[in-house]
Amino acid sequence: MPSCFAPIGMCLVWALAATSCGGASANANTGSTGSTGLAQGTGHPFGFVVVGDFGKGNSDETTLATRVHTFTDSHPFDAFVTVGDNVYGTESPSFFPKAWTRPFGWVEQSGAAIVASLGNHDVQNDGGVAEMALFGMPGRYYERQVGPVDLFVLDANDPSDPAQRAWLQGTLAASKAPWKVVVFHQPAYSCGLHGSRPEVQKQWTGLICTYCAKLVLNGHDHDYQRFAPIEGVTYIVDGGGAARLYPVGDCPSGTPAPVAHNDAIHEFLYLSATPQQLSGQALAVDGSVIDTFVLDAKS
């Protein structure tokens, strides 16, 4: 059991102070463009592109892919992380070239790891079996470590699956990585069209807090939202890839208002990580910076 253990559902809030399990804390940054948003620390920073709700095969996806490609030409690029709805249209292999190969085929050629999760559209064709093969996913849920970041990918189409919950608990408990990041589609917290998912909160958020994950990446709502730390964990909705954007509005009961959000322009998230620091920029396809944040690991 990690030294930051607290009973599930009763985790302490560490918004601005270090914790005993590594001390990640979020700077109170609601979108200032004055920061580069890049991690500082010893050694090479690892770069992660995070996209969600993008596989439309339309001009917006082409614009997104071009912007990401240009950005990664001048920034570290070690992993391409999806928060689901990677393929729309027929959700079948016939649409894979339009939704993935043509706009994003260069990602595989770059050598970056592809860490994909399944959205609700992705499982509409044979449970997503062919798509899992397309992205090299070893299963519906799995773990992938890239540099100092341990990524725990979940299938939020079935958050009540006891086997998945047991797997999450075991792998989070065993991980010694400086940063634990949990990735899934349907958001734990959202003030967008779909809203927060209570079953995800019930099944997973307690474990995420208890075992010291510090960042959760979601999609499903077609917008960008970042919440101030909830029980020590920063939750982000990054679903503004290429699908029709959804407005950010009233928050469901129990869900706080996001400290930064965007529902006006398509975007992607870039994370930069060293063992000491994890930082991020939400970048619009026109090149503007929507949001920046920094998580610091205190000894």
C-alpha positions as CSV (number, residue, x, y, z in Angstrom):
1,M,0.0,0.0,0.0
2,P,1.5,3.4,-0.9
3,S,2.4,5.8,1.9
4,C,-0.4,8.2,0.7
5,F,-3.1,5.7,1.5
6,A,-6.5,7.1,2.5
7,P,-9.8,5.3,2.6
8,I,-11.5,5.2,-0.8
9,G,-13.8,8.2,-1.2
10,M,-12.0,10.0,1.7
11,C,-8.7,11.0,0.1
12,L,-7.2,14.2,1.2
13,V,-7.1,17.3,-1.0
14,W,-3.6,18.3,-1.8
15,A,-4.2,21.2,-4.2
16,L,-1.3,23.3,-3.4
17,A,0.9,21.2,-1.1
18,A,3.2,18.2,-1.5
19,T,2.0,14.7,-0.6
20,S,3.8,11.8,1.0
21,C,3.6,9.8,-2.2
22,G,5.6,12.2,-4.4
23,G,3.9,15.5,-3.8
24,A,2.4,16.5,-7.1
25,S,0.6,19.8,-6.9
26,A,-1.0,21.9,-9.5
27,N,-0.1,25.5,-10.0
28,A,-3.1,27.8,-10.0
29,N,-2.9,28.6,-13.7
30,T,-6.2,29.2,-15.5
31,G,-4.7,29.6,-19.0
32,S,-1.9,32.2,-19.0
33,T,0.1,32.2,-22.2
34,G,3.1,33.5,-20.3
35,S,4.5,30.1,-19.6
36,T,6.1,27.8,-22.1
37,G,4.3,24.9,-20.4
38,L,7.4,22.7,-20.8
39,A,8.7,20.6,-17.9
40,Q,12.0,21.6,-16.3
41,G,14.3,19.2,-14.5
42,T,17.3,17.0,-15.0
43,G,17.5,14.9,-18.0
44,H,15.6,14.8,-21.3
45,P,11.9,15.8,-21.1
46,F,9.5,13.3,-22.6
47,G,6.8,14.7,-24.8
48,F,3.2,13.4,-25.1
49,V,0.5,14.5,-27.6
50,V,-3.0,13.8,-26.3
51,V,-6.0,13.9,-28.7
52,G,-9.6,12.9,-28.4
53,D,-12.8,12.6,-30.4
54,F,-10.8,13.1,-33.6
55,G,-11.3,10.3,-36.1
56,K,-13.8,12.0,-38.4
57,G,-11.8,11.8,-41.6
58,N,-12.8,15.4,-42.3
59,S,-11.0,18.7,-43.0
60,D,-10.9,19.5,-39.3
61,E,-9.0,16.3,-38.6
62,T,-6.6,17.1,-41.4
63,T,-6.0,20.5,-39.9
64,L,-5.5,19.0,-36.5
65,A,-3.0,16.4,-37.8
66,T,-1.0,19.0,-39.7
67,R,-0.8,21.2,-36.6
68,V,0.3,18.3,-34.4
69,H,2.9,17.3,-37.0
70,T,4.3,20.8,-37.2
71,F,4.4,21.1,-33.4
72,T,6.2,17.8,-32.9
73,D,8.9,18.8,-35.4
74,S,10.3,21.2,-32.8
75,H,9.3,19.5,-29.5
76,P,10.1,16.1,-27.9
77,F,7.6,13.5,-29.1
78,D,7.7,10.2,-27.4
79,A,4.0,9.1,-27.3
80,F,0.7,9.8,-29.0
81,V,-2.1,9.2,-26.5
82,T,-5.8,9.0,-27.5
83,V,-8.7,9.5,-25.1
84,G,-11.1,7.7,-27.5
85,D,-13.4,8.0,-30.4
86,N,-10.5,7.4,-32.7
87,V,-12.7,6.3,-35.6
88,Y,-16.1,7.6,-36.5
89,G,-18.1,7.0,-39.7
90,T,-18.7,3.4,-40.1
91,E,-16.5,2.5,-37.1
92,S,-15.2,-0.3,-39.3
93,P,-11.8,-1.1,-41.0
94,S,-13.1,0.4,-44.2
95,F,-12.9,3.8,-42.6
96,F,-9.5,3.3,-41.0
97,P,-7.5,4.9,-43.9
98,K,-9.6,8.1,-43.8
99,A,-9.8,8.4,-40.0
100,W,-6.2,7.4,-39.2
101,T,-3.8,6.4,-41.9
102,R,-4.0,9.4,-44.1
103,P,-4.0,12.1,-41.5
104,F,-1.9,10.5,-38.8
105,G,0.1,7.8,-40.6
106,W,3.2,9.8,-39.9
107,V,2.9,9.1,-36.2
108,E,3.9,5.5,-36.7
109,Q,6.8,6.5,-38.9
110,S,8.0,8.9,-36.2
111,G,8.7,6.1,-33.8
112,A,6.5,7.6,-31.1
113,A,4.6,5.1,-29.0
114,I,0.8,4.9,-29.7
115,V,-1.2,4.6,-26.5
116,A,-4.9,4.5,-27.5
117,S,-8.1,4.1,-25.5
118,L,-11.5,3.0,-26.6
119,G,-14.5,5.4,-26.9
120,N,-18.1,4.6,-27.3
121,H,-17.8,4.9,-31.1
122,D,-14.8,2.7,-31.2
123,V,-16.6,-0.3,-29.7
124,Q,-19.6,-0.1,-32.0
125,N,-18.0,-2.5,-34.6
126,D,-17.3,-5.9,-33.1
127,G,-16.3,-4.4,-29.8
128,G,-13.4,-2.5,-31.3
129,V,-11.4,-5.7,-32.0
130,A,-10.1,-4.5,-35.4
131,E,-9.4,-1.0,-34.1
132,M,-7.4,-2.4,-31.2
133,A,-5.2,-4.2,-33.7
134,L,-4.9,-1.0,-35.8
135,F,-3.4,0.8,-32.7
136,G,-1.5,-2.1,-31.3
137,M,-3.6,-2.2,-28.1
138,P,-2.9,-5.3,-26.1
139,G,-6.4,-5.3,-24.6
140,R,-9.3,-3.1,-23.6
141,Y,-7.3,-1.9,-20.6
142,Y,-3.5,-2.0,-20.2
143,E,-0.4,-0.2,-18.9
144,R,2.3,1.5,-20.8
145,Q,5.3,3.3,-19.4
146,V,7.0,6.0,-21.4
147,G,9.9,7.7,-19.7
148,P,8.9,8.8,-16.2
149,V,5.2,8.5,-17.0
150,D,3.2,5.3,-16.3
151,L,0.0,5.4,-18.4
152,F,-3.0,3.3,-17.2
153,V,-5.5,2.9,-20.1
154,L,-9.1,1.9,-19.1
155,D,-12.2,1.1,-21.0
156,A,-14.9,3.4,-19.6
157,N,-17.6,1.8,-21.8
158,D,-17.7,-0.7,-18.9
159,P,-16.5,0.9,-15.7
160,S,-18.5,-1.6,-13.5
161,D,-16.4,-4.5,-14.7
162,P,-14.9,-6.0,-11.5
163,A,-12.0,-7.5,-13.3
164,Q,-11.0,-4.1,-14.7
165,R,-11.3,-2.5,-11.3
166,A,-9.1,-5.2,-9.7
167,W,-6.6,-4.7,-12.5
168,L,-6.5,-1.0,-12.0
169,Q,-6.0,-1.4,-8.2
170,G,-3.2,-3.9,-8.6
171,T,-1.3,-2.1,-11.3
172,L,-1.6,1.3,-9.7
173,A,-0.3,-0.1,-6.4
174,A,2.6,-1.8,-8.1
175,S,3.8,1.1,-10.1
176,K,6.9,3.0,-8.9
177,A,6.9,5.6,-11.7
178,P,7.3,9.3,-10.8
179,W,4.0,10.0,-12.6
180,K,0.9,7.9,-12.8
181,V,-1.6,9.1,-15.5
182,V,-4.9,7.4,-16.1
183,V,-6.5,7.5,-19.5
184,F,-10.1,6.7,-20.6
185,H,-12.9,8.1,-22.6
186,Q,-16.1,8.9,-20.7
187,P,-15.2,11.6,-18.2
188,A,-15.2,11.4,-14.4
189,Y,-16.0,15.1,-14.3
190,S,-17.4,17.3,-17.1
191,C,-19.5,20.4,-17.5
192,G,-20.1,19.6,-21.1
193,L,-23.0,18.1,-23.0
194,H,-22.5,14.5,-21.7
195,G,-21.6,15.6,-18.1
196,S,-19.8,13.7,-15.4
197,R,-20.2,9.9,-15.3
198,P,-21.2,8.8,-11.8
199,E,-20.3,5.1,-12.3
200,V,-16.7,6.1,-13.2
201,Q,-16.6,8.2,-10.0
202,K,-17.9,5.3,-8.0
203,Q,-15.6,2.6,-9.4
204,W,-12.4,4.4,-10.1
205,T,-11.8,7.8,-8.6
206,G,-11.2,6.5,-5.1
207,L,-8.5,4.1,-6.4
208,I,-6.9,6.9,-8.6
209,C,-6.6,9.1,-5.5
210,T,-5.6,6.3,-3.1
211,Y,-2.7,5.0,-5.3
212,C,-1.4,8.5,-6.1
213,A,-2.2,9.0,-9.7
214,K,-2.0,12.7,-10.3
215,L,-3.5,13.2,-13.8
216,V,-6.6,11.8,-15.5
217,L,-7.2,12.3,-19.2
218,N,-10.7,12.0,-20.7
219,G,-12.7,12.8,-23.8
220,H,-16.3,12.2,-24.9
221,D,-17.4,15.8,-24.5
222,H,-16.1,17.6,-27.6
223,D,-14.3,20.5,-25.8
224,Y,-11.5,21.2,-23.4
225,Q,-11.9,21.4,-19.7
226,R,-9.3,21.4,-16.8
227,F,-10.5,21.1,-13.2
228,A,-8.6,22.3,-10.2
229,P,-7.2,19.2,-8.3
230,I,-10.0,17.0,-6.9
231,E,-8.7,14.9,-4.0
232,G,-5.2,15.7,-5.2
233,V,-5.9,14.6,-8.8
234,T,-6.1,16.9,-11.9
235,Y,-8.9,15.9,-14.3
236,I,-8.8,17.0,-17.9
237,V,-11.4,16.6,-20.7
238,D,-9.5,16.8,-24.0
239,G,-12.3,15.9,-26.6
240,G,-11.9,18.8,-29.0
241,G,-10.1,17.0,-31.7
242,A,-12.1,17.2,-34.9
243,A,-15.8,16.3,-34.1
244,R,-18.5,19.0,-33.8
245,L,-17.7,21.0,-30.6
246,Y,-20.0,20.9,-27.6
247,P,-20.6,23.9,-25.3
248,V,-19.3,24.0,-21.8
249,G,-22.2,25.0,-19.6
250,D,-23.8,24.2,-16.3
251,C,-22.0,21.7,-14.1
252,P,-23.8,18.6,-12.8
253,S,-24.3,18.4,-9.0
254,G,-21.0,17.6,-7.3
255,T,-18.9,18.7,-10.2
256,P,-17.0,22.0,-9.8
257,A,-16.6,24.5,-12.6
258,P,-13.4,24.0,-14.6
259,V,-10.6,26.5,-14.1
260,A,-9.9,26.6,-17.8
261,H,-12.1,25.5,-20.7
262,N,-12.5,25.9,-24.5
263,D,-15.5,25.1,-26.7
264,A,-14.8,27.4,-29.6
265,I,-11.9,25.9,-31.5
266,H,-10.4,22.4,-32.1
267,E,-7.4,21.6,-30.0
268,F,-4.9,19.0,-28.7
269,L,-3.0,18.7,-25.4
270,Y,0.8,18.5,-25.2
271,L,2.4,17.1,-22.0
272,S,6.1,17.4,-21.1
273,A,7.5,15.2,-18.3
274,T,10.6,14.8,-16.3
275,P,10.8,12.9,-13.0
276,Q,10.5,16.3,-11.2
277,Q,7.8,18.0,-13.2
278,L,4.8,17.3,-15.5
279,S,3.4,20.2,-17.4
280,G,0.9,20.8,-20.2
281,Q,-0.3,23.1,-22.9
282,A,-3.7,22.9,-24.6
283,L,-3.0,24.2,-28.1
284,A,-5.6,25.4,-30.6
285,V,-5.3,24.4,-34.2
286,D,-4.6,28.0,-35.0
287,G,-1.5,27.9,-32.9
288,S,-2.9,29.8,-29.9
289,V,-2.4,28.6,-26.3
290,I,-5.7,27.8,-24.6
291,D,-4.4,26.7,-21.2
292,T,-1.1,25.9,-19.4
293,F,-0.6,24.0,-16.2
294,V,2.3,22.6,-14.1
295,L,2.4,19.7,-11.7
296,D,5.5,19.6,-9.5
297,A,6.9,16.5,-7.7
298,K,8.2,17.5,-4.3
299,S,10.7,15.3,-2.5
